[in-house]
Amino acid sequence: MSRYGRRRGAFTDGRLRSVLFVAVVIGAFFEVGTEPRRFGPLVDAFALAAVGLVGAAAVLGSEYAAAPPRQREYLAPDPRLGTQPDTALPVCRYVTAPAAPQPQPPKPRPFLRERPTDLSVPRFGEGARAQGYRWQLPERTVQNGIAADEATIGAFTLRAASVIGPGHRCAQPAEPRQDSYRIGRSPDSRHAIVAVADGLSSAARSDAGATTASSQAVTLLREQLETVGFDGLDAKELYGRIAQSVAAQANGRGVDPSQLATVLITAVLAEPDANGVARAWIAWLGDSSAWTLDPHVPLWRFAAGEAKDRTSAVVSNEVAGRLPDTPQLARDHYVTLAPGTALALVTDGIGDAWADPDGNVNEYFANAWRAPVPATRFTADVGFDAPQCLDDRTAVVLWNGVGA
């Protein structure tokens, strides 16, 4: 505030006006009670001064009262300034606007039993409720809940992934992933070797049986290729020796061999001929299956395995053969793969969805896997969400002559 403003504010102060009023009254009594001849000039001067002061105070007080609110801020003293020197006082004071309301911190979200829908995986229909449950861990040390690979073997491009099913991972404690796969090649890379095993849910240690079966299958097939060649591959001998390995694993764990029960499907792909056509030998025991995909037909077609009867009211999941109990029931045959054709070995967690004529899962995967995709995308597809699809799911796909 300016010096002038401070002075005008002083004249309008209530105490000063009271003092002036008292001075005028005293002056009036003094004039009335004193002889005019003796102190006449003095009394007249005192009275005139008092009247002048009162009039000035009245005029300035009226001016201040009539000033608009913003102008009063210039006229009124600022109590925050105290008695600072005039040189420290600004000519005007900036008045800030009211502060904008600050956003309140978000309230903590309540505990949710289900996770939000996983947008990274394909979803069909309403999906499965278990897909949204939190993942739990088994009590014992087991294989990982997710496994994935990609590779190039000669003319073949390979993608593989195995994901624990929603029905196994949400229990407390969770069950282990009971699917297992192994991939390999011959020393000269002229043959690609694949094994996919699916442990039976009714067997307490089926994850160990599936791991043993798939690992031994690749090792023994490599031996057969070196001894009898591609055309001499023998399913009965192969599955018989795998059954012995599974039984030995059970004995080493001190449990009954039936506790490691598993099904198995295997394949060996030979390098394409001069026309780009490749041959594949497929052997299986149980309900895992093999499918082929023509690049010009958007549909996976059943090629080998134990097909389930879907014409009945209830589709049974019971399998006719298993390891290590009935290796003699293994079957095999050869298929041909034209250039660009894909061969897929899958467990029933995928095969059942592909075989369902009322769903569009098969069509989606035929379009999504028409050509090789990155392993991360492939794994997300294997983790798809669909009603009643709760089992573990595993897929190994090889494309003939189609690079990544």
Stockholm file with secondary structure:
# STOCKHOLM 1.0

chainA/1-404         MSRYGRRRGAFTDGRLRSVLFVAVVIGAFFEVGTEPRRFGPLVDAFALAAVGLVGAAAVLGSEYAAAPPRQREYLAPDPRLGTQPDTALPVCRYVTAPAAPQPQPPKPRPFLRERPTDLSVPRFGEGARAQGYRWQLPERTVQNGIAADEATIGAFTLRAASVIGPGHRCAQPAEPRQDSYRIGRSPDSRHAIVAVADGLSSAARSDAGATTASSQAVTLLREQLETVGFDGLDAKELYGRIAQSVAAQANGRGVDPSQLATVLITAVLAEPDANGVARAWIAWLGDSSAWTLDPHVPLWRFAAGEAKDRTSAVVSNEVAGRLPDTPQLARDHYVTLAPGTALALVTDGIGDAWADPDGNVNEYFANAWRAPVPATRFTADVGFDAPQCLDDRTAVVLWNGVGA
#=GR chainA/1-404 SS CCHHHHHHHHHTCHHHHHHHHHHHHHHHHHHHHSCHHHHHHHHHHHHHHHHHHHHHHHHHHHHHHHSCHHHHHHHSCCGGGTTCCGGGSCSSCCCCCCCCCCCCCCCCCCCCSBCCCCTTSCBCTTCCGGGGBCCCCCSSCCCCSEEEEEEEETTEEEEEEEECCHHHHSSSSCCCCCEEEEEEECTTSSEEEEEEEEECTTSTTHHHHHHHHHHHHHHHHHHHHHHTCGGGCCHHHHHHHHHHHHHHHHHHHTSCGGGGCEEEEEEEEECCCTTSCEEEEEEEESSCEEEEECTTSSSEEEEEECCCCCSSSSCCCCCSCCBTTCGGGCEEEEEEECTTCEEEEECHHHHHHHHCTTSSHHHHHHHHTSSCCCHHHHHHHHTCBCTTCCSCEEEEEEEESCCC
#=GC SS_cons         CCHHHHHHHHHTCHHHHHHHHHHHHHHHHHHHHSCHHHHHHHHHHHHHHHHHHHHHHHHHHHHHHHSCHHHHHHHSCCGGGTTCCGGGSCSSCCCCCCCCCCCCCCCCCCCCSBCCCCTTSCBCTTCCGGGGBCCCCCSSCCCCSEEEEEEEETTEEEEEEEECCHHHHSSSSCCCCCEEEEEEECTTSSEEEEEEEEECTTSTTHHHHHHHHHHHHHHHHHHHHHHTCGGGCCHHHHHHHHHHHHHHHHHHHTSCGGGGCEEEEEEEEECCCTTSCEEEEEEEESSCEEEEECTTSSSEEEEEECCCCCSSSSCCCCCSCCBTTCGGGCEEEEEEECTTCEEEEECHHHHHHHHCTTSSHHHHHHHHTSSCCCHHHHHHHHTCBCTTCCSCEEEEEEEESCCC
//
